[in-house]
Amino acid sequence: MKHGPERRVLVTGGAGFIGSAVCRHLVGSGACVLNVDKLTYAGNLASLRDVENEENYRFARVDICDDVLLADAFVGFRPNQVIHLAAESHVDRSIVGARGFLDTNVVGTFVLLEVARRYWQKLDPAKRSSFRFLHVSTDEVYGSLGEGGFFTEETAYDPSSPYSASKAAADHLVSAWTRTYGFPALISNCSNNYGPYHFPEKLIPLAILNALHGKPIPVYGTGENIRDWLYVEDHARALDLIVREGRVGAKYNIGGRNERRNIDVVRTICSSLDRLLPRAKPYETQIAFVADRPGHDRRYAIDATRLETELGWSARENFDSGIEKTIRWFIANEWWWRPLQDHVYAGERLGLIDDGGGHAGRGDGVRQRDRSSAL
């Protein structure tokens, strides 16, 4: 479905994993897109190679904490929709480096809200009534589930990590700006994403690449923690739908209804690789159980009924089909992940609390010689 040149979407964090999927989806749908990204370690313009030369795509290197440059981006691009994805997102990094999460996720969201609100207030009445701001959040704000039940949009917040606490704070800011100023914002809370272009600090891409390289595949604790997995392109479609058709002030949970134990996720990857790239020893022999993450939530599961019934969204990929596509993509696209492994992140363990020696669990995980570079 084409939406025409009148649709102008400003995407923050569009060089990240989910953000780049959103940009590719929107550009392909015909929307004009401005990707605003600071290009931290996880921001990778190579993820946008397929759309970087399209007439309806632009990129601006802007920190969302910089209100001057951000305001210039709004005035110059004239968006009628904003999808806010810019965030520090890795729990392990937040455990030993929380300040960056507060700066970007809380202060950055505040700055963006104020810049967007001032821009929105100056629009003519027709454009002001159609303007929308979608804040993209996580199911981790809800804390941990027991053996049964699901997160709904009414579930009380109970964050466990500095990361989830910072996202919870940002959610509350967005809700407050809607209630106080009438700002036309919406919030989405998604389950764990996976798919192509996934930065290799997260479970699935790390497991795939470690398996391919013959390295130990780390599994926290006994691998019993359960996550609800969502293919990133299904998520991108959901965000597009919510920002276009969602109710102002509403929250929408996005989940793939694909609960899996971490150990089962890793075993699925190993068995798939046994079939796709067979070796003398099964890949499962590389699995290594390691010390658990501090404050590791037991189970997440999303109830996406509101999104499915109100807006008609449904996931196109189940876990088996999505993980197969993901594994095949990583096998075929070394050009994308090899520079990250060589210069940014080589798979080292993150998130261990310092025992007093001063060297446990680097919070940024970026190699010292490359700290000033951005891919």
C-alpha positions in Angstrom: 0.0 0.0 0.0 1.4 3.4 -1.0 0.8 6.3 1.3 2.0 9.1 -1.0 4.5 11.9 -0.6 2.3 13.8 1.8 3.2 11.3 4.6 6.4 12.5 6.3 7.7 10.4 9.1 10.6 11.4 11.4 12.2 8.2 12.9 14.6 8.6 15.8 17.1 5.8 16.2 16.6 4.7 12.6 20.1 3.3 12.3 19.4 0.7 15.0 18.1 -2.8 14.7 14.3 -2.0 15.0 14.7 1.5 13.6 16.3 0.4 10.4 13.6 -2.2 9.8 11.0 0.6 10.3 12.8 2.9 7.9 13.1 0.2 5.3 9.4 -0.6 5.6 8.3 3.0 5.5 10.4 3.9 2.5 9.1 0.8 0.7 5.6 1.9 1.4 6.1 5.3 -0.2 6.4 7.5 2.9 9.0 10.2 3.1 11.4 9.3 6.0 13.9 11.3 7.9 16.1 9.1 10.0 17.5 11.0 13.0 20.3 9.0 14.8 23.3 9.8 17.0 25.2 6.8 15.6 26.3 5.2 18.9 28.0 1.8 18.8 24.7 0.1 17.8 23.8 2.6 15.1 24.8 1.1 11.7 24.1 2.9 8.4 25.0 -0.3 6.6 21.6 -1.6 7.7 20.0 1.0 5.5 22.0 0.2 2.3 18.8 -0.9 0.5 17.1 2.5 0.9 20.0 5.0 1.4 19.7 6.2 -2.2 15.9 6.4 -2.4 14.5 9.9 -3.0 12.1 9.5 -0.1 14.8 8.8 2.5 17.1 11.2 4.3 19.5 10.8 7.2 20.6 13.4 9.8 23.1 12.7 12.5 21.5 14.2 15.5 21.6 13.4 19.3 18.0 13.6 20.6 19.4 15.4 23.7 20.4 18.3 21.4 17.3 20.4 21.3 18.7 22.9 18.8 19.7 20.4 16.1 16.5 18.4 16.8 14.3 21.5 16.3 16.1 22.3 13.1 15.4 18.7 11.9 11.7 19.2 12.6 11.4 22.6 10.9 13.4 21.4 7.9 11.6 18.1 7.3 8.1 19.1 8.5 7.0 15.7 9.7 3.3 14.8 10.3 4.3 11.6 12.2 7.1 10.7 14.6 8.2 7.2 15.6 10.6 7.4 18.5 12.9 4.5 18.7 16.2 6.1 19.8 17.3 4.4 23.0 20.0 2.5 24.8 18.5 -0.9 24.9 20.8 -3.7 26.2 20.1 -4.8 29.8 23.6 -6.0 30.4 25.1 -2.7 29.5 22.7 -0.9 31.8 23.7 -2.9 34.8 27.2 -1.5 34.8 26.6 1.8 32.9 23.2 3.1 33.8 24.0 6.8 33.3 23.9 6.6 29.5 20.5 4.9 29.7 19.1 7.8 31.8 20.6 10.4 29.5 19.2 8.9 26.3 16.1 7.1 27.4 14.8 9.6 29.9 16.3 13.0 29.2 16.4 12.4 25.5 12.7 11.5 25.4 11.9 14.6 27.4 13.9 16.8 25.0 12.2 15.2 22.0 8.7 15.6 23.5 9.3 19.3 24.1 10.7 19.9 20.6 7.9 17.9 19.0 5.3 19.7 21.2 6.6 23.2 20.2 6.6 22.2 16.5 3.1 20.7 16.8 1.7 23.8 18.5 2.8 26.0 15.6 1.1 23.8 12.9 -2.1 25.0 11.3 -5.3 23.4 12.8 -5.7 20.8 10.2 -2.1 19.6 10.4 -2.1 19.8 14.1 -5.1 17.5 14.4 -3.5 14.9 12.2 -0.1 14.9 13.8 0.9 11.8 15.7 3.9 10.8 18.0 4.5 7.1 18.7 6.9 6.2 21.5 8.3 2.7 21.2 8.9 0.9 24.5 9.4 -2.6 25.8 7.5 -5.3 27.7 10.3 -5.2 30.3 8.7 -2.2 32.0 6.1 -4.7 33.4 8.7 -6.8 35.2 8.5 -10.5 35.4 5.6 -13.0 35.0 5.1 -16.3 36.8 4.3 -19.5 35.1 0.9 -18.2 33.8 -0.7 -15.0 32.6 0.2 -12.3 30.1 1.2 -8.6 30.1 -1.8 -6.4 29.0 -1.9 -2.7 28.5 -3.2 -2.4 32.1 -0.4 -4.4 33.8 1.2 -2.3 36.5 4.8 -1.3 35.9 7.5 -3.1 37.9 10.9 -2.7 36.1 13.8 -4.8 37.3 16.9 -3.3 35.5 18.2 0.1 35.0 17.3 -0.3 31.3 13.6 -1.2 32.0 13.4 1.5 34.6 14.6 4.2 32.2 12.0 3.0 29.6 9.3 3.0 32.2 10.2 6.6 33.1 10.1 7.6 29.4 6.6 5.9 29.0 5.3 8.0 32.0 6.7 11.2 30.4 4.9 10.5 27.2 1.6 9.8 29.0 2.0 12.9 31.0 2.6 15.1 27.9 -0.7 13.7 26.5 -2.7 14.4 29.6 -1.2 17.8 30.5 -0.7 19.3 27.0 -3.1 17.3 24.9 -0.1 16.2 22.9 -1.2 13.5 20.4 1.1 10.7 21.5 0.7 6.9 21.7 2.9 4.2 23.3 3.7 0.7 22.1 5.3 -2.0 24.3 6.9 -4.9 22.4 8.3 -8.3 23.2 11.8 -9.5 22.3 12.7 -8.7 18.7 14.9 -10.8 16.4 15.7 -10.9 12.7 18.2 -9.5 10.1 20.6 -6.7 11.1 20.4 -7.5 14.8 23.4 -6.2 16.7 25.4 -9.2 17.9 25.3 -8.5 21.7 21.8 -10.0 21.9 21.0 -13.7 22.5 20.0 -14.8 19.0 22.6 -13.1 16.8 25.3 -13.8 19.4 24.4 -17.5 19.4 24.4 -17.7 15.6 27.7 -16.0 15.2 29.4 -17.9 18.1 28.2 -21.1 16.6 29.5 -20.3 13.2 32.9 -19.4 14.7 33.2 -22.5 16.8 33.0 -20.4 20.0 31.1 -21.2 23.2 27.5 -20.2 23.0 26.7 -18.6 26.4 23.4 -19.3 28.1 22.6 -17.5 31.3 21.9 -19.7 34.4 20.1 -22.9 33.3 18.4 -21.3 30.3 14.9 -21.5 31.8 14.1 -17.8 31.3 11.2 -17.4 28.9 10.7 -14.7 26.3 8.0 -14.0 23.7 9.7 -13.6 20.4 8.7 -11.1 17.7 10.1 -11.0 14.2 11.4 -7.5 13.6 9.6 -7.0 10.3 6.3 -7.9 11.9 7.1 -5.2 14.5 7.8 -2.6 11.9 4.4 -3.3 10.3 2.8 -2.9 13.7 4.4 0.4 14.4 3.4 1.7 11.0 -0.2 0.7 11.7 -0.3 2.2 15.2 1.1 5.6 14.2 -1.4 5.8 11.4 -4.6 4.3 13.0 -4.1 4.0 16.7 -6.0 6.0 19.3 -4.3 9.1 20.8 -3.3 8.4 24.4 -3.6 4.6 24.0 -1.0 1.9 24.6 -0.6 -1.1 22.3 1.2 -4.3 23.3 3.0 -6.0 20.4 3.9 -9.6 20.7 4.4 -12.6 18.4 2.8 -15.2 20.7 6.0 -17.2 20.5 7.1 -18.1 24.0 10.4 -20.0 24.2 12.9 -20.8 26.9 16.3 -19.4 26.2 17.8 -22.8 26.1 15.3 -23.9 23.5 16.0 -20.9 21.4 19.7 -21.7 21.4 19.0 -25.4 20.7 16.8 -24.5 17.7 19.6 -22.4 16.3 22.0 -25.3 16.7 19.8 -27.8 15.1 19.1 -25.5 12.2 22.8 -25.0 11.7 23.3 -28.7 11.8 21.1 -29.0 8.8 22.2 -25.9 6.9 26.0 -26.1 7.6 26.7 -29.6 9.0 29.9 -30.2 10.9 31.6 -33.2 12.5 30.3 -32.3 15.9 26.7 -31.0 16.6 26.6 -27.2 17.2 24.9 -28.0 20.5 28.2 -29.2 22.0 29.3 -25.5 22.0 26.5 -24.5 24.5 28.1 -23.1 27.7 26.0 -22.3 30.8 27.3 -19.1 32.4 26.6 -17.1 35.6 23.1 -15.6 35.4 22.4 -11.9 34.8 21.7 -9.9 38.0 17.9 -9.4 38.4 17.1 -11.6 35.4 13.3 -11.6 34.8 11.9 -15.1 34.7 9.2 -14.8 32.0 7.7 -12.3 29.6 4.6 -12.9 27.5 2.5 -10.3 25.6 -1.2 -10.2 25.1 -1.6 -8.4 21.8 -5.4 -8.6 21.7 -5.9 -4.9 21.5 -3.6 -4.4 18.5 -5.1 -7.5 16.8 -8.8 -6.6 17.4 -8.7 -2.8 17.1 -6.3 -2.4 14.3 -6.3 -5.8 12.6 -2.6 -6.6 13.0 -1.2 -10.1 13.2 2.3 -11.5 13.1 3.2 -13.1 9.7 6.1 -15.1 11.1 6.0 -17.8 13.7 9.2 -18.5 15.6 10.2 -21.5 13.4 9.8 -19.5 10.2 11.4 -16.3 11.6 14.4 -18.0 13.1 15.1 -19.9 9.8 15.0 -16.6 7.9 17.3 -15.0 10.5 19.9 -17.8 10.5 20.0 -17.8 6.7 20.4 -14.0 6.6 23.4 -14.1 9.0 25.0 -16.9 7.0 24.6 -14.9 3.8 25.6 -11.4 5.0 29.0 -11.5 6.5 29.6 -8.1 4.9 27.3 -6.6 7.5 28.4 -8.4 10.7 32.1 -8.8 10.1 33.0 -5.1 10.6 31.1 -5.1 13.8 33.0 -8.1 15.2 36.3 -6.7 14.1 35.9 -3.2 15.3 33.0 -2.7 17.7 31.9 -5.8 19.6 33.5 -9.3 19.5 31.1 -11.1 21.8 32.6 -10.5 25.2 30.4 -10.9 28.3 28.7 -7.8 29.5 26.7 -6.9 32.6 28.7 -8.5 35.4 28.7 -6.5 38.5 32.2 -5.4 39.6 33.5 -7.4 42.5 35.9 -4.7 43.5 38.7 -5.3 40.9 37.3 -2.6 38.6 37.3 -4.7 35.4 34.1 -6.7 35.4 31.5 -6.3 32.7 32.3 -3.2 30.7 29.1 -1.2 30.3 29.8 0.0 26.8 31.4 -3.1 25.4 33.1 -1.0 22.7 36.7 -1.7 22.0 38.9 1.0 23.3 40.6 1.8 20.1 37.2 2.3 18.3 35.3 4.4 20.8 35.2 7.5 18.6 34.1 5.6 15.5 30.6 5.1 14.3 29.6 2.5 11.7 
